[in-house]
Amino acid sequence: MLDCGFTIKEVIRRMERLDCQPEQIDAILVTHEHSDHFSGVARLARRYSIPVWLTHGTARGGDTDGVDLHWVNSHESFTVGALTISPMPVPHDAREPCQYVFSDGTFRAGVLTDTGHSTPHIIETLNGVDVLLLECNHDLDMLMNGPYPHRLKRRVKGAMGHLSNIQASEILKNIDQSRLKQIFALHLSDTNNSPDLVIEALENARSHAGIEITIVDQEAGLGWYSL
């Protein structure tokens, strides 16, 4: 499991939709300590004796009492079961945030959310993924003309904030798309973005029309996806 900002009850409800139970989770990986990603991690890990993988900085940002912790070096790959996991540091306003690429030796799936801007290391790590889960948080015009207070607007669009549609599309343009089959657009703002704008931006950045684009609904989530 990657991050957990839910109550145990909500985790169980969402997993049941996938015919899964918390007892089947081998590990929880954490990207950073913000509450929508971290608030449910310790409770879930303690109840079901699940090991947690995270950076030292992330661990300092929240509850880890009684949890089996494993440390992530954001420049070194590690394994959990049959998966090789490659972390990458990202610019975000957290203590030591990182995102991940997962590989079973044949296919690679990359996850990039909660990132203020692109870096060469991000591009290098995402090169050649088969699936990309990519933050498309906001449309800049909607954000700047919307109801958020100025301080929050500045944080969201800042270098340590969140990816705009244009920034996400530039990342997509710059990575090697030769193996890419599917993009899942994540972390869309209900206030400052629209699925149509996201689709338009990503369609203009993909290398061919065979790359499918799916908008992820935060409430409905996703079903299983098979390569």
C-alpha positions as CSV (number, residue, x, y, z in Angstrom):
1,M,0.0,0.0,0.0
2,L,1.2,3.5,-0.9
3,D,0.3,6.0,1.8
4,C,-2.8,6.0,3.9
5,G,-4.8,9.0,4.9
6,F,-7.9,7.2,5.8
7,T,-9.5,5.7,8.9
8,I,-9.3,1.9,9.2
9,K,-13.0,1.6,8.5
10,E,-12.5,3.5,5.2
11,V,-9.5,1.4,4.2
12,I,-11.5,-1.8,4.8
13,R,-14.4,-0.4,2.7
14,R,-12.1,0.5,-0.2
15,M,-10.2,-2.7,-0.1
16,E,-13.4,-4.8,-0.1
17,R,-14.3,-3.2,-3.4
18,L,-11.2,-4.9,-4.7
19,D,-11.9,-8.2,-2.9
20,C,-9.0,-7.6,-0.6
21,Q,-8.5,-7.4,3.2
22,P,-5.9,-5.5,5.2
23,E,-4.3,-8.8,6.3
24,Q,-3.0,-9.2,2.8
25,I,-0.9,-6.0,2.9
26,D,2.8,-6.9,3.0
27,A,4.0,-3.3,3.5
28,I,2.9,0.3,3.6
29,L,5.2,2.8,1.8
30,V,4.9,6.5,2.7
31,T,5.7,9.4,0.4
32,H,5.6,12.2,3.1
33,E,4.0,13.2,6.3
34,H,1.1,15.4,5.3
35,S,-2.1,14.1,6.9
36,D,-3.9,13.1,3.7
37,H,-1.1,10.7,3.1
38,F,0.1,9.7,6.5
39,S,-2.7,10.1,9.1
40,G,-3.9,6.5,8.9
41,V,-0.6,4.7,8.5
42,A,0.3,4.0,12.1
43,R,-3.2,2.9,13.1
44,L,-3.4,0.5,10.2
45,A,0.1,-0.8,10.7
46,R,-0.3,-1.4,14.4
47,R,-3.6,-3.2,14.1
48,Y,-2.5,-5.6,11.3
49,S,1.2,-5.8,12.1
50,I,2.2,-4.3,8.8
51,P,5.8,-3.0,8.3
52,V,6.1,0.6,7.2
53,W,8.8,2.0,4.8
54,L,9.6,5.7,4.9
55,T,12.4,8.2,5.1
56,H,13.8,9.5,8.4
57,G,12.4,12.9,7.8
58,T,8.9,11.6,7.1
59,A,9.0,9.6,10.3
60,R,9.8,12.7,12.3
61,G,6.6,14.3,11.0
62,G,4.0,12.1,12.6
63,D,2.9,9.1,14.7
64,T,5.2,6.1,14.4
65,D,4.9,4.7,17.9
66,G,4.7,0.9,18.0
67,V,5.3,0.6,14.3
68,D,7.8,-1.8,12.5
69,L,9.8,0.9,10.6
70,H,12.1,0.3,7.7
71,W,14.2,3.2,6.4
72,V,14.1,4.5,2.8
73,N,17.2,6.1,1.3
74,S,15.6,8.1,-1.5
75,H,18.5,7.4,-3.8
76,E,18.7,3.6,-3.3
77,S,16.3,0.9,-4.5
78,F,15.0,-1.8,-2.2
79,T,12.8,-4.8,-2.4
80,V,9.5,-5.8,-0.8
81,G,8.5,-9.3,-1.7
82,A,8.8,-9.7,-5.5
83,L,8.8,-5.9,-6.1
84,T,11.9,-3.7,-6.6
85,I,11.1,-0.2,-5.5
86,S,13.0,2.8,-6.7
87,P,12.4,6.0,-4.6
88,M,13.1,9.5,-5.9
89,P,13.3,12.7,-3.9
90,V,10.9,15.3,-4.9
91,P,10.5,19.1,-4.3
92,H,7.5,19.5,-1.9
93,D,7.0,21.3,1.4
94,A,7.5,18.3,3.6
95,R,10.5,17.1,5.7
96,E,12.0,14.4,3.3
97,P,9.4,13.5,0.6
98,C,9.9,10.9,-2.1
99,Q,7.9,9.2,-4.7
100,Y,8.3,5.7,-6.1
101,V,8.7,3.5,-9.2
102,F,7.7,-0.2,-8.8
103,S,9.0,-3.1,-10.8
104,D,8.4,-6.8,-10.9
105,G,11.3,-7.3,-13.3
106,T,9.1,-7.1,-16.4
107,F,6.9,-4.1,-16.0
108,R,7.5,-0.7,-14.2
109,A,4.8,1.6,-12.7
110,G,5.8,5.1,-11.7
111,V,4.0,7.3,-9.2
112,L,4.5,11.1,-9.0
113,T,2.3,13.3,-6.9
114,D,2.8,16.1,-4.4
115,T,5.6,17.7,-6.4
116,G,6.3,21.3,-6.9
117,H,8.3,21.1,-10.1
118,S,10.3,18.6,-12.3
119,T,13.9,17.7,-11.8
120,P,16.4,15.8,-14.0
121,H,16.4,12.9,-11.5
122,I,12.6,12.6,-11.6
123,I,12.7,12.4,-15.4
124,E,15.5,9.8,-15.3
125,T,13.7,7.7,-12.8
126,L,10.4,7.7,-14.7
127,N,12.0,6.9,-18.1
128,G,10.6,3.8,-19.7
129,V,7.7,3.2,-17.3
130,D,4.8,1.1,-18.5
131,V,2.2,2.9,-16.3
132,L,2.4,6.4,-14.9
133,L,0.3,7.7,-12.1
134,L,0.8,11.5,-12.4
135,E,-0.4,14.5,-10.4
136,C,-2.4,17.0,-12.4
137,N,-3.4,19.2,-9.4
138,H,-4.5,22.5,-10.9
139,D,-5.0,24.7,-13.9
140,L,-3.0,27.8,-13.2
141,D,-5.7,30.2,-14.5
142,M,-8.4,28.6,-12.5
143,L,-6.2,28.6,-9.4
144,M,-5.2,32.3,-9.7
145,N,-8.8,33.4,-10.4
146,G,-10.4,31.1,-7.9
147,P,-11.5,31.5,-4.3
148,Y,-8.3,30.3,-2.5
149,P,-6.6,33.0,-0.3
150,H,-3.5,34.4,-1.8
151,R,-1.2,32.6,0.6
152,L,-2.6,29.2,-0.4
153,K,-2.5,30.1,-4.1
154,R,1.2,30.9,-3.6
155,R,1.9,27.6,-1.9
156,V,0.0,25.5,-4.4
157,K,1.7,27.0,-7.5
158,G,5.1,27.4,-5.8
159,A,8.3,25.4,-6.4
160,M,7.5,23.2,-3.4
161,G,3.8,22.8,-4.0
162,H,1.8,20.8,-6.6
163,L,2.1,20.1,-10.3
164,S,-0.1,22.1,-12.6
165,N,-1.5,20.5,-15.8
166,I,1.2,22.2,-17.8
167,Q,3.9,21.1,-15.5
168,A,2.6,17.5,-15.6
169,S,2.4,17.6,-19.4
170,E,6.0,18.8,-19.6
171,I,7.2,15.9,-17.4
172,L,5.3,13.6,-19.7
173,K,6.9,15.1,-22.8
174,N,10.4,14.8,-21.3
175,I,10.3,11.1,-20.3
176,D,10.9,8.1,-22.5
177,Q,7.4,7.1,-23.5
178,S,8.4,4.1,-25.6
179,R,6.9,1.6,-23.2
180,L,4.1,3.7,-21.8
181,K,0.6,2.3,-22.1
182,Q,-1.5,4.0,-19.4
183,I,-1.5,7.3,-17.6
184,F,-3.6,7.8,-14.5
185,A,-4.1,11.5,-13.7
186,L,-4.2,12.0,-9.9
187,H,-4.7,14.6,-7.2
188,L,-7.0,16.9,-9.2
189,S,-8.3,19.8,-7.3
190,D,-12.1,20.0,-7.2
191,T,-11.8,23.8,-7.1
192,N,-9.0,24.6,-9.4
193,N,-9.1,22.0,-12.2
194,S,-11.3,20.1,-14.5
195,P,-11.0,16.6,-16.1
196,D,-11.4,18.1,-19.6
197,L,-8.4,20.5,-19.1
198,V,-6.3,17.6,-17.8
199,I,-7.2,15.3,-20.7
200,E,-6.3,18.1,-23.2
201,A,-2.9,18.8,-21.6
202,L,-1.9,15.1,-21.4
203,E,-3.2,14.3,-24.9
204,N,-1.0,17.0,-26.3
205,A,2.0,15.6,-24.4
206,R,1.7,11.9,-25.1
207,S,3.8,10.5,-27.9
208,H,1.0,8.5,-29.6
209,A,-2.7,8.0,-29.3
210,G,-2.3,4.5,-28.0
211,I,-1.4,5.7,-24.6
212,E,-4.6,5.7,-22.6
213,I,-5.4,8.5,-20.2
214,T,-7.7,7.9,-17.2
215,I,-8.8,10.5,-14.6
216,V,-8.8,9.1,-11.1
217,D,-11.8,10.0,-8.9
218,Q,-10.7,10.6,-5.3
219,E,-13.9,9.0,-4.0
220,A,-14.5,6.2,-6.4
221,G,-10.8,5.2,-6.7
222,L,-9.7,2.7,-9.3
223,G,-10.2,-1.0,-9.9
224,W,-7.4,-3.4,-10.8
225,Y,-5.4,-2.6,-13.9
226,S,-3.5,-5.4,-15.7
227,L,-0.7,-5.1,-18.2
